[in-house]
Amino acid sequence: MWSNNELTNILDIQYPIVQAGMAGGVTTPQLAAEVSNNGALGTIGAGYMEAADLKNTIRETKKMTDHPFAVNLFVPEKYEIDESSITESKRLLDPICKELGIESLDYSHESSKLEQHIDLLLQEGISIYSFTFGIPSPNIIARLKNKNCILIGTATTVEEAIMNEHAGMDIVVAQGSEAGGHRGTFSKPFSQAMIGTLSLVPQIVDYVKIPVVAAGGIMDARGIMAARMLGAHGVQMGTAFLTCEESGAKPQHKKAILSSSETDPILTSVFSGKPARGIRNTFISKLTPYEDTLPPYPIQNALTKPIRKAAYVQDKPEYMSLWSGQSPRLSKHITARELINGIITDTDKLLKDL
């Protein structure tokens, strides 16, 4: 059976499909629970959540499913605060702020939420953790391993996959450059980690012994079959679930993906200070000429947050971050159940045809 392998056994799921832990409100309890209830692995994107919100989200998800689900966490990154770049960013953003009625933009340094989130998640009995933007400290890994938790790392190069395995990750996501939003690059400059899924997956498979999950541009049964042929044990899908009915993505965001073509998503760091793939809009066009002068993540991300929020309220998607992978034509506005069941049916048919 194509769906029964080491990955599904480790995660105790029926199908080797992982819903990506998209942060920012996309991964609602309804989405994560519905994905898990239908045999895949739902994931809560906790990267931007405060502790109280995360606790409520976990408990709401538990009310809707008895099946395993994961929580995705951001590993804190080192960055420098350059007041001159912050001032420049505010100057560039000022005209947009005036248009949206925003009086001022401020950045306040926030300490990492990772340790606090780990404490909370252990108290709530979460057993599956995925990490993005790096590898957690040996102390955190030891704490989670002592509780028999399952750890999933993210890699955008073979080197990063090997680092994840050596650190003690049980599974590694091989995230190709087709992926939407922010990718998990952490060991090399982003420009050196732009390897497509088709090239990245088999190279990682050859260099690690832990199960590999393919990610980046995968939307349907054809992507799953391709990933399995490349040696991956399963797939992680983000954009495909983002347009599902249970997703918490803003209506303008879903509409933008559903009406876009493969040429619309581009890489940009103007929203967050870190390269991410999203649909080209006015905000990107206005800020791209000054991209190299903007503050790094998470400073720029904090500065633009009020703009993105006001743009949603005022129905101005031209100023929203519309994250999307490179396969928007394959997106559908259906339920998570319909998406998963369709994938399973189509995968079985592909196998039969082969």
Backbone hydrogen bonds, N-H to C=O, Kabsch-Sander energy under -0.5 kcal/mol:
donor,donor_aa,acceptor,acceptor_aa,energy
4,N,1,M,-1.3
5,N,3,S,-0.7
9,N,5,N,-2.1
10,I,6,E,-2.4
11,L,7,L,-2.4
12,D,8,T,-1.1
13,I,8,T,-1.7
14,Q,39,G,-1.1
15,Y,39,G,-2.9
17,I,15,Y,-2.4
18,V,235,V,-2.7
19,Q,41,L,-2.9
20,A,18,V,-0.5
20,A,237,M,-2.5
22,M,20,A,-1.8
27,T,22,M,-1.1
28,T,26,V,-1.8
31,L,246,E,-0.6
32,A,28,T,-2.4
33,A,29,P,-2.5
34,E,30,Q,-2.1
35,V,31,L,-2.5
36,S,32,A,-2.3
37,N,33,A,-2.9
38,N,34,E,-1.0
38,N,35,V,-0.6
39,G,36,S,-1.7
40,A,35,V,-1.9
41,L,17,I,-2.6
42,G,40,A,-0.7
42,G,68,P,-0.6
44,I,70,A,-2.5
45,G,43,T,-0.5
46,A,44,I,-1.0
46,A,72,N,-2.1
49,M,46,A,-1.3
54,L,50,E,-2.4
55,K,51,A,-2.6
56,N,52,A,-2.1
57,T,53,D,-2.4
58,I,54,L,-2.7
59,R,55,K,-2.4
60,E,56,N,-2.4
61,T,57,T,-2.3
62,K,58,I,-2.2
63,K,59,R,-1.3
64,M,60,E,-0.7
64,M,61,T,-1.1
65,T,61,T,-1.0
70,A,42,G,-2.9
71,V,128,I,-1.6
72,N,44,I,-3.1
73,L,130,S,-2.8
75,V,132,T,-2.7
82,D,80,E,-0.8
83,E,81,I,-0.7
85,S,82,D,-0.5
86,I,82,D,-1.8
87,T,83,E,-2.5
88,E,84,S,-2.2
89,S,85,S,-2.4
90,K,86,I,-2.4
91,R,87,T,-2.0
92,L,88,E,-2.2
93,L,89,S,-2.2
94,D,90,K,-1.2
97,C,93,L,-2.4
98,K,94,D,-2.6
99,E,95,P,-1.9
100,L,96,I,-2.0
101,G,97,C,-0.9
102,I,97,C,-3.0
103,E,101,G,-0.5
117,H,113,K,-2.8
118,I,114,L,-2.7
119,D,115,E,-2.2
120,L,116,Q,-2.1
121,L,117,H,-3.0
122,L,118,I,-2.3
123,Q,119,D,-1.8
124,E,120,L,-1.9
125,G,122,L,-1.0
126,I,121,L,-2.6
129,Y,150,I,-2.8
130,S,71,V,-2.3
131,F,152,I,-2.5
132,T,73,L,-2.1
141,I,137,S,-2.4
142,A,138,P,-2.6
143,R,139,N,-2.3
144,L,140,I,-2.3
145,K,141,I,-2.7
146,N,142,A,-2.3
147,K,143,R,-0.7
147,K,144,L,-0.6
148,N,145,K,-1.9
149,C,144,L,-2.5
150,I,127,S,-3.5
152,I,129,Y,-2.9
153,G,171,I,-2.6
155,A,173,V,-2.9
161,A,157,T,-1.7
162,I,158,V,-2.4
163,M,159,E,-2.2
164,N,160,E,-2.2
165,E,161,A,-2.3
166,H,162,I,-2.7
167,A,163,M,-1.7
168,G,164,N,-0.8
168,G,165,E,-1.0
169,M,164,N,-2.4
170,D,151,L,-2.1
171,I,151,L,-1.6
172,V,211,P,-2.2
173,V,153,G,-2.9
174,A,172,V,-0.6
174,A,213,V,-3.0
175,Q,155,A,-2.8
175,Q,173,V,-1.0
176,G,174,A,-0.8
176,G,215,A,-3.0
177,S,195,I,-1.7
179,A,176,G,-1.6
181,G,277,R,-2.7
183,R,275,P,-0.6
192,Q,189,P,-1.8
193,A,190,F,-1.8
194,M,191,S,-0.6
195,I,193,A,-1.6
199,S,196,G,-0.6
200,L,196,G,-3.0
201,V,197,T,-2.3
203,Q,199,S,-0.9
204,I,200,L,-2.3
205,V,201,V,-2.8
206,D,202,P,-1.6
207,Y,203,Q,-0.6
207,Y,204,I,-1.3
208,V,204,I,-1.2
213,V,172,V,-2.6
214,A,212,V,-0.5
214,A,234,G,-2.7
215,A,174,A,-2.2
216,G,236,Q,-0.6
219,M,217,G,-0.5
224,I,220,D,-1.8
225,M,221,A,-2.7
226,A,222,R,-2.2
227,A,223,G,-2.4
228,R,224,I,-2.4
229,M,225,M,-2.2
230,L,226,A,-1.5
231,G,228,R,-1.2
232,A,227,A,-2.3
233,H,212,V,-2.9
234,G,212,V,-1.0
235,V,16,P,-2.3
236,Q,214,A,-2.8
237,M,18,V,-2.7
241,F,238,G,-0.9
242,L,238,G,-1.8
243,T,239,T,-1.1
244,C,241,F,-1.5
245,E,334,I,-2.0
247,S,244,C,-1.1
248,G,26,V,-2.8
253,H,250,K,-0.6
254,K,250,K,-2.3
255,K,251,P,-2.6
256,A,252,Q,-2.1
257,I,253,H,-2.0
258,L,254,K,-2.7
259,S,255,K,-1.3
260,S,257,I,-1.6
264,D,261,S,-1.6
266,I,278,G,-3.5
268,T,276,A,-2.6
273,G,269,S,-2.5
276,A,268,T,-2.0
277,R,181,G,-2.1
278,G,266,I,-2.6
278,G,276,A,-0.6
279,I,322,L,-2.6
280,R,264,D,-1.9
283,F,318,E,-2.5
285,S,281,N,-2.2
286,K,282,T,-2.6
287,L,283,F,-2.0
288,T,284,I,-2.2
290,Y,287,L,-1.9
291,E,288,T,-1.8
293,T,290,Y,-1.9
294,L,290,Y,-0.6
294,L,291,E,-1.0
297,Y,273,G,-0.9
299,I,296,P,-1.1
300,Q,296,P,-1.6
301,N,272,S,-1.2
302,A,298,P,-2.1
303,L,299,I,-2.3
304,T,300,Q,-2.2
305,K,301,N,-0.7
308,R,304,T,-2.5
309,K,305,K,-2.4
310,A,306,P,-2.5
311,A,307,I,-2.6
312,Y,308,R,-1.6
313,V,309,K,-2.1
314,Q,310,A,-2.5
315,D,312,Y,-1.3
316,K,311,A,-3.5
319,Y,316,K,-2.2
320,M,317,P,-1.6
322,L,320,M,-0.8
323,W,321,S,-0.9
324,S,277,R,-1.8
326,Q,178,E,-1.6
330,L,327,S,-1.7
331,S,328,P,-1.8
334,I,332,K,-1.1
339,L,335,T,-2.3
340,I,336,A,-2.7
341,N,337,R,-2.8
342,G,338,E,-2.2
343,I,339,L,-2.2
344,I,340,I,-2.5
345,T,341,N,-2.5
346,D,342,G,-2.6
347,T,343,I,-2.5
348,D,344,I,-2.3
349,K,345,T,-1.9
350,L,346,D,-2.5
351,L,347,T,-2.3
352,K,348,D,-2.1
353,D,349,K,-2.7
354,L,350,L,-2.2
